[in-house]
Amino acid sequence: MSTAHLPSYAAPLQPSFSRTPSYSAEPGIYEQRLALNARSLPQATGNFTKSSRSGNAKLRLIAQENNIDLPVYGSGGIVEGTVELTKTENISTVELRVEGRLELKEIAEGGHTDTTLCLDTVLLWIKDSNNPVCPSVLPFSLTLPTTFQYEGRSYPLPPSHSIKLKGLPGFYATIDYSVSAIINKPHSVPNLVPLVKSKKLGINIGSTTVSTPFIYYPRTRPAVPIPAPLRRFEGGFIESPEWRVYKSILKANAKAGAQDIYVKFYVPASRIFCASQAIPFHITFESTAFSLAAFLPYGPTTGGNSGKLRATRVQLMRQSTVDVRGTTIHGTKTDIWRVDRIGEGGFRHAGDGATWISFSGEIPIDPVKVTGFRVAGFSVMDCILFTVTPPDVTKSAFVGIRETIPVRLTTDAWSEDGRGIAAPRQSESFSVPPSPEDMPDAFEHAL
């Protein structure tokens, strides 16, 4: 083939490498950040120190925030620091111990359990012919486990938490963690077993222990953001895969002459929400015009609480359950529970027609210290409770309904910049909890 008549190309179409593209730390007008390496974020540089009574030993924990009451660690956090000694004479061993404990106690019934969640002991130094004098500073670094085993099952390591139910029957439940440095003297450790850990020997006469509780605070975030509100149309809301609908029937009393009302209650499909953000919802009531008119006195109240007990409510409930014995007596479980309202929903009128009326709203969440978890004999679970409760069912045109929807709360909000994919610092990593299982019977006490 001849190349004498090949077409020529204009100079502007030819590639030019005379200039390299410019870059900036922040996205441009038509750019979008897909992810951010969170390890580049500022890390905590403070220290937490605890001294022995004599002042001869000090436990120093690094990578902590300044001016904190107790050190804090997240999921898979690294307990790191130094044991500092002012007197190193006559020391035989120095150990570091990290321990987690779950204690459950029934009030009046007498049941009691004490479960070890984690226990790790590291020998930092031992006196021998090669190491006759203990160093004055001993560094250490231990990684916290993310799970623990109990009766053949694996559970996520639960957060630090304490709760009690006053009265009879009642309960007391606590999950606590601690880190301790144990400095043993020669006469406090048997010569025949110099390598035996202090967790076997206990605290011996002559040993010095420096111990501090710490807060275990595993951080979580939703995998997806809260979806956009549902769009309205003549008849209610246009359904979307990002929202899940729960259908129920508000039964009419036979003598009232009204018809049943069909209820559609919408919540975001994931049912995973940040504890510092309000939970959105939508409701549509469908029936005859006469039935809807009869329902109005019991329907949602807009513009805040008028001071009277509202018949229609959307609440966020927290159920804390303790089961020390884990059995049943005459077909009844031996668990004891406590239910707290941690959020009350407000309503906004969203539209109506001859045979329907719709509302939108959100549930502000009260401040909570922990999110839900389940461990050996102890659980904290959250649910949305949607109820219509007429004050006098015998005189009301409707019987009422009760719908429980399991939800999960997270410590942090969803973030589009990818933070949480990489740990912002060694003691903080984020996990994404799965959507809660539909277990209506689990919230039978959430009235």
MARZAKOL-214934 format. One record per residue (C-alpha): residue number from 1; y, x, z. Coordinates in steps of 0.001 Angstrom, whole numbers. Each point is the difference from the previous one (the first is absolute). Example, Ala and Ser with C-alpha at 12.3 -4.5 7.8 and 13.67 -1.06 7.14 Angstrom:
BEGIN
(1; (-4500; 12300; 7800))
(2; (3440; 1370; -660))
END
This chain:
BEGIN
(1; (0; 0; 0))
(2; (3414; 1334; -906))
(3; (2568; 483; 2736))
(4; (2929; 339; -2351))
(5; (1133; -3579; 441))
(6; (-574; -570; 3742))
(7; (2805; -2042; 1553))
(8; (2574; 1774; 2125))
(9; (969; -1121; 3518))
(10; (3438; -293; 1369))
(11; (960; 2387; 2722))
(12; (455; -2681; 2686))
(13; (-3692; -959; -321))
(14; (-1207; 3507; 583))
(15; (-968; 895; 3567))
(16; (2401; 2129; 1906))
(17; (-862; 2035; 3095))
(18; (3410; 1423; 536))
(19; (560; -2268; 3049))
(20; (-2337; -793; 2864))
(21; (182; -3412; 1670))
(22; (1938; -311; 3229))
(23; (-1606; -1270; 3186))
(24; (1364; -1536; 3172))
(25; (-1468; -819; 3403))
(26; (908; -3691; -323))
(27; (-1046; -2387; -2828))
(28; (2486; -670; -2803))
(29; (1192; -3431; -1116))
(30; (-3036; -612; -2218))
(31; (-2506; 1934; 2132))
(32; (-2311; -1075; 2807))
(33; (-1591; 2056; 2754))
(34; (-3787; -474; -40))
(35; (-820; 1991; 3134))
(36; (1585; 2288; 2541))
(37; (-1751; 2855; 1740))
(38; (597; -1093; 3559))
(39; (-835; 3452; 1356))
(40; (3466; 1032; -1101))
(41; (1527; -2344; 2569))
(42; (1409; 1481; 3221))
(43; (-2647; 762; 2617))
(44; (291; -338; 3739))
(45; (850; 3330; 1614))
(46; (293; -958; 3671))
(47; (-2289; 1019; 2857))
(48; (-1520; -2014; 2829))
(49; (-860; 1992; 3109))
(50; (-1890; -797; 3192))
(51; (-251; 2431; 2887))
(52; (-2532; 258; 2806))
(53; (1063; -753; 3570))
(54; (127; 3688; 841))
(55; (1934; 792; -3167))
(56; (-2510; 2734; -932))
(57; (-1341; -1874; -3044))
(58; (1760; -1890; -2755))
(59; (-1336; -2173; -2822))
(60; (2288; 58; -3041))
(61; (-530; -2443; -2892))
(62; (1907; 732; -3212))
(63; (1053; -2085; -3028))
(64; (1412; -2773; 2198))
(65; (3248; -1924; -121))
(66; (2712; 1124; 2393))
(67; (588; -1765; 3340))
(68; (-3204; -2068; 17))
(69; (-1738; -1335; 3106))
(70; (-3509; 688; -1326))
(71; (-1359; 1857; -3031))
(72; (-1017; -2172; -2967))
(73; (-2768; 549; -2566))
(74; (-1077; -1984; -3017))
(75; (-3285; -476; -1842))
(76; (-1720; 3353; -453))
(77; (2874; 1683; 1849))
(78; (-181; 3630; 1039))
(79; (422; 674; 3714))
(80; (1609; 3412; -175))
(81; (1765; 2245; 2458))
(82; (-505; 2695; 2624))
(83; (-1224; 441; 3556))
(84; (2440; 2326; 1777))
(85; (-920; 1840; 3215))
(86; (2310; 1869; 2368))
(87; (-2897; 1380; 2110))
(88; (-3048; 1184; -1922))
(89; (-1926; 1670; 2805))
(90; (-3463; -1214; 1032))
(91; (-310; -2475; -2897))
(92; (-3524; -428; -1414))
(93; (495; -2658; -2710))
(94; (2731; -2108; -1549))
(95; (-916; -3242; -1732))
(96; (1799; -2778; -1820))
(97; (-1259; -3570; 89))
(98; (1081; -3046; -2024))
(99; (-1341; -3331; 1231))
(100; (304; -3681; -923))
(101; (-1191; -2797; 2252))
(102; (-433; -3792; -212))
(103; (-198; -1873; 3293))
(104; (-748; -3713; 237))
(105; (-23; -1874; 3291))
(106; (-544; -3659; 798))
(107; (1988; -1493; 2847))
(108; (-2142; -2097; 2371))
(109; (-3145; 223; -2176))
(110; (-524; 3645; 900))
(111; (-925; 1363; -3424))
(112; (1163; 3513; -821))
(113; (-548; 2487; -2819))
(114; (1358; 3483; -612))
(115; (-516; 1372; -3524))
(116; (805; 3488; -1264))
(117; (1741; -244; -3366))
(118; (356; 3711; -657))
(119; (-700; 3154; 1958))
(120; (543; 3495; -1322))
(121; (16; 3127; 2131))
(122; (874; 3414; -1381))
(123; (-494; 3273; 1815))
(124; (3239; 1925; -568))
(125; (-946; 3130; 1918))
(126; (-2870; 1371; 2117))
(127; (-66; 3158; 2057))
(128; (-2497; 2624; -1113))
(129; (-249; 3761; -432))
(130; (2066; -138; -3191))
(131; (2628; -2357; 1444))
(132; (520; 919; 3650))
(133; (3567; -1348; 257))
(134; (1056; -3482; -1064))
(135; (2962; -131; -2436))
(136; (3135; -1660; 1303))
(137; (266; -2211; -3102))
(138; (-3020; -1728; -1572))
(139; (571; -2004; -3207))
(140; (-2155; -3006; -920))
(141; (-374; -2578; -2765))
(142; (-2288; -3054; 49))
(143; (-222; -2790; -2558))
(144; (-397; -3521; 1358))
(145; (-2931; -2001; -1398))
(146; (783; -3128; -1979))
(147; (-3114; -1926; 1132))
(148; (-2408; -211; 2917))
(149; (-3578; -1211; 405))
(150; (-1053; -2785; 2325))
(151; (-3509; -1471; 157))
(152; (-805; 1223; -3498))
(153; (3193; -1298; -1603))
(154; (3071; 1881; -1172))
(155; (3464; -1230; 994))
(156; (3461; 1303; -894))
(157; (1522; 1815; 2937))
(158; (2218; -2691; 1604))
(159; (3652; 485; 993))
(160; (1200; 510; 3550))
(161; (293; -3457; 1498))
(162; (-67; -1831; 3307))
(163; (-104; -3730; 702))
(164; (-1026; -2302; 2827))
(165; (-555; -3696; 592))
(166; (1072; -1183; 3422))
(167; (-1851; -2720; 1848))
(168; (-3648; -940; 342))
(169; (-1832; 813; -2117))
(170; (2107; 2892; -1224))
(171; (-386; 3455; -1444))
(172; (1510; 3430; -227))
(173; (-437; 2161; -3095))
(174; (1406; 3432; -700))
(175; (-418; 2653; -2677))
(176; (1438; 3366; 972))
(177; (-129; 3585; -1212))
(178; (699; 3336; 1684))
(179; (27; 3740; -661))
(180; (-771; 2453; 2810))
(181; (-74; 3750; 522))
(182; (-2532; 1184; 2625))
(183; (366; 3482; 1470))
(184; (-3130; 985; 1936))
(185; (-270; 2702; 2647))
(186; (-3210; 2044; 480))
(187; (-1255; -1896; 3022))
(188; (527; -3374; -1760))
(189; (-2504; 676; -2804))
(190; (-3668; 810; 806))
(191; (-916; 3522; -1086))
(192; (-3216; -1198; -1624))
(193; (1777; -2365; -2385))
(194; (3346; 1576; -927))
(195; (162; -1847; -3337))
(196; (-553; -3494; 1379))
(197; (2974; -2219; -856))
(198; (2121; -1643; 2677))
(199; (-956; -3429; -1318))
(200; (-3449; 724; 1469))
(201; (1220; 1618; 3214))
(202; (2970; -2237; 727))
(203; (3070; 1382; 1734))
(204; (-1112; 2724; 2406))
(205; (1606; 1373; 3084))
(206; (2130; 2962; -962))
(207; (773; -1171; -3504))
(208; (3454; -949; -1251))
(209; (455; -2942; -2341))
(210; (3109; -863; -1990))
(211; (-343; -3405; -1594))
(212; (2192; -2498; -1814))
(213; (-671; -3385; -1565))
(214; (949; -351; -3638))
(215; (606; -2995; -2222))
(216; (-2384; -492; -2911))
(217; (1900; -1944; -2640))
(218; (-1881; -260; -3317))
(219; (2403; -1056; -2743))
(220; (-816; -2487; -2728))
(221; (1805; -1555; -2955))
(222; (-800; -2802; -2483))
(223; (-1436; 983; -3380))
(224; (2341; -2411; -1794))
(225; (3527; -1300; 682))
(226; (816; -3551; 1025))
(227; (-19; -2000; -3258))
(228; (2978; -1787; -1470))
(229; (432; -3603; 1224))
(230; (-1888; -2677; -1894))
(231; (1943; -1780; -2714))
(232; (674; -3684; 503))
(233; (-723; -2801; -2448))
(234; (-167; -3774; 47))
(235; (-2822; -579; 2450))
(236; (194; 3097; 2195))
(237; (-600; 3664; -822))
(238; (-1502; 1795; -2992))
(239; (-3092; 1769; 1316))
(240; (-351; 3753; -450))
(241; (-2875; 2465; 575))
(242; (2286; 1871; 2384))
(243; (-6; -3004; 2314))
(244; (-2988; -1707; 1618))
(245; (2; -3737; 571))
(246; (-1701; -1710; 2947))
(247; (-608; -3705; -545))
(248; (-451; -2547; 2747))
(249; (273; -3748; 484))
(250; (2224; -1677; 2543))
(251; (-2047; -3081; 824))
(252; (1778; -3322; 414))
(253; (-843; -2420; 2786))
(254; (-1757; -3048; -1423))
(255; (2340; -2448; 1751))
(256; (3166; 1682; -1278))
(257; (-419; -1174; -3598))
(258; (881; 3486; -1286))
(259; (-2001; 2245; -2310))
(260; (-1289; 3495; 732))
(261; (2392; 2854; -738))
(262; (-1285; 2989; -1958))
(263; (1420; 3278; 1246))
(264; (268; 3317; -1839))
(265; (892; 3001; 2143))
(266; (790; 3259; -1858))
(267; (-1; 3545; 1394))
(268; (-48; 3399; -1777))
(269; (-3546; 626; -1218))
(270; (-500; 3352; 1745))
(271; (844; -1457; 3434))
(272; (1046; 3497; 1117))
(273; (3535; 236; 1366))
(274; (2212; 2595; 1615))
(275; (670; -880; 3639))
(276; (3736; 575; -471))
(277; (334; -2390; -2982))
(278; (-48; -3811; -72))
(279; (-3015; -1759; -1549))
(280; (961; -2411; -2827))
(281; (-1763; -3307; -703))
(282; (312; -3226; -2026))
(283; (-1247; -3545; 737))
(284; (-324; -3094; -2153))
(285; (-898; -3494; 1270))
(286; (-1292; -2505; -2589))
(287; (-615; -3723; 466))
(288; (1518; -3392; -680))
(289; (3671; -581; 590))
(290; (-824; -2298; 2949))
(291; (-2257; 2612; 1638))
(292; (2555; 2782; -419))
(293; (2687; -2202; 1537))
(294; (-2295; -693; 2958))
(295; (-643; 3735; 327))
(296; (3661; 1076; 67))
(297; (402; -328; 3820))
(298; (-2909; 2442; 408))
(299; (829; 2326; -2895))
(300; (1642; 3455; 6))
(301; (3410; 253; 1641))
(302; (2572; 2043; -1890))
(303; (3101; 1671; 1371))
(304; (-1566; 1406; 3167))
(305; (-1637; -1570; 3018))
(306; (1733; -3141; 1196))
(307; (-1403; 520; 3501))
(308; (-2779; -2565; -353))
(309; (-3637; 931; -447))
(310; (-631; 94; -3739))
(311; (-3087; -1709; -1347))
(312; (-341; 2337; -3002))
(313; (-89; 3680; 878))
(314; (-935; 3298; -1638))
(315; (-626; 2698; 2593))
(316; (-1385; 3507; 142))
(317; (-2543; 257; 2807))
(318; (-1645; 3018; 1610))
(319; (-3397; -399; 1662))
(320; (-1205; 2748; 2357))
(321; (-3661; -346; 945))
(322; (-2081; 1887; 2554))
(323; (-3787; -332; 233))
(324; (-1379; 2310; 2674))
(325; (-3534; -1417; 73))
(326; (-409; -770; -3708))
(327; (-2380; -2907; 546))
(328; (-156; -3798; 187))
(329; (-768; -2248; 2957))
(330; (-1347; -3455; -837))
(331; (1214; 443; -3561))
(332; (3526; 1006; 1078))
(333; (1467; 3417; -657))
(334; (1075; 2056; 2982))
(335; (3198; 1221; -1647))
(336; (3425; -495; 1574))
(337; (3095; -282; -2155))
(338; (3742; -78; 48))
(339; (2165; -1566; -2730))
(340; (3666; 871; -561))
(341; (2465; -1356; -2544))
(342; (1676; 2967; -1701))
(343; (1910; -1903; -2668))
(344; (1443; -3469; -721))
(345; (653; -1092; -3581))
(346; (3171; -1607; -1269))
(347; (222; -2467; -2926))
(348; (2314; -529; -2963))
(349; (-98; -3090; -2181))
(350; (-1196; 1124; -3458))
(351; (-107; -3273; -1944))
(352; (-1417; -3517; -63))
(353; (-956; -2881; -2207))
(354; (-1406; -3503; 279))
(355; (-3461; 1247; 954))
(356; (594; 3518; 1342))
(357; (2193; 2124; 2221))
(358; (41; 3802; 249))
(359; (1234; 2570; 2494))
(360; (296; 3772; 53))
(361; (318; 2171; 3051))
(362; (-811; 3227; 1778))
(363; (-1353; 1131; 3347))
(364; (2054; 2694; 1774))
(365; (-2382; 2154; 2036))
(366; (746; 843; 3615))
(367; (-168; 3731; 839))
(368; (-3618; 1078; 562))
(369; (-1269; 3379; 1168))
(370; (-3274; 27; -1943))
(371; (-1569; -1669; -3000))
(372; (-3403; -1677; 25))
(373; (-3282; 1817; 683))
(374; (-3578; -618; 1109))
(375; (-2004; 2357; 2210))
(376; (-2877; -226; 2457))
(377; (535; -3274; 1878))
(378; (3744; -76; -644))
(379; (1913; -1430; -2943))
(380; (3581; -838; -944))
(381; (317; -2324; -3005))
(382; (2901; -1839; -1601))
(383; (168; -3250; -1932))
(384; (2467; -2464; -1472))
(385; (-383; -3359; 1703))
(386; (1189; -2994; -2044))
(387; (-68; -3262; 1966))
(388; (1201; -3569; -260))
(389; (-283; -1530; 3470))
(390; (1516; -3474; 516))
(391; (1160; -477; 3603))
(392; (-2069; -3184; 391))
(393; (-2943; -236; -2376))
(394; (-742; -3602; 1052))
(395; (3421; -1146; -1217))
(396; (451; 2436; -2874))
(397; (-741; -816; -3634))
(398; (-1920; 3292; -281))
(399; (-2666; 1823; 1975))
(400; (1165; 3592; -466))
(401; (-1405; 3239; -1411))
(402; (-620; 3570; 1151))
(403; (-411; 2915; -2417))
(404; (-594; 3628; 1059))
(405; (483; 2804; -2523))
(406; (-1072; 3527; 1051))
(407; (2597; 2699; -735))
(408; (399; 3709; 673))
(409; (3143; 1745; 1142))
(410; (912; 3577; -864))
(411; (2253; 2486; 1727))
(412; (1975; 865; -3144))
(413; (1252; -1812; -3083))
(414; (-1238; 469; -3544))
(415; (1965; 2705; -1784))
(416; (322; 374; -3752))
(417; (712; 3743; 149))
(418; (-3547; 795; 1030))
(419; (748; 1167; 3528))
(420; (-3159; -90; 2064))
(421; (-2243; 1301; -2788))
(422; (631; 3442; 1459))
(423; (586; 365; 3716))
(424; (3680; 433; 864))
(425; (-1080; 2340; 2763))
(426; (-3221; 1221; 1502))
(427; (-197; -2797; 2580))
(428; (878; -2881; -2296))
(429; (-2098; -1421; -2792))
(430; (-110; -3559; -1291))
(431; (-3016; -2188; -686))
(432; (-141; -3272; -1928))
(433; (-1912; -2694; 1905))
(434; (-2190; -2455; -1942))
(435; (915; -3670; -248))
(436; (-1210; -1899; 3063))
(437; (-3242; -1908; -190))
(438; (90; -3778; 98))
(439; (-1339; -676; 3483))
(440; (1410; -3362; 1125))
(441; (-2282; -103; 3057))
(442; (1421; 3324; 1212))
(443; (3301; -1749; 773))
(444; (-1361; -3106; 1659))
(445; (2089; 811; 3089))
(446; (3288; 425; -1933))
(447; (1407; -3428; 790))
END
